[in-house]
């Protein structure tokens, strides 16, 4: 199991702000869980892999996955 933080350098949507916006756990089978920790609509979402999270939420590099403790 690996733990990451989703760090937003620029909030292109104006919804979640910048900085650490979510916590991510990647399980040994590659499945991931994202826990949004900011904003009015916090949620928990299951994804097939880290790549899918980066494609949807990365906003062209403006948001990145960072190993926990490296922010």
ZIVENSUL-V503318 format. One record per backbone hydrogen bond with DSSP energy under -0.5 kcal/mol. NH is the residue of the N-H (numbers start at 1). CO is the residue of the C=O. If there is no record, write none. Layout:
BEGIN
[[NH:CO] [NH:CO]]
END
This chain:
BEGIN
[[2:26] [4:24] [5:66] [6:22] [7:5] [7:64] [8:6] [8:19] [9:7] [9:62] [10:62] [12:10] [19:8] [21:6] [21:19] [22:6] [23:35] [24:4] [25:33] [26:2] [27:25] [27:31] [30:27] [32:47] [33:25] [34:45] [35:23] [35:33] [36:34] [36:43] [37:21] [38:21] [45:34] [47:32] [53:49] [54:50] [55:51] [56:52] [57:53] [58:54] [61:58] [62:58] [62:59] [63:58] [64:7] [66:5] [66:64] [68:3] [70:67]]
END
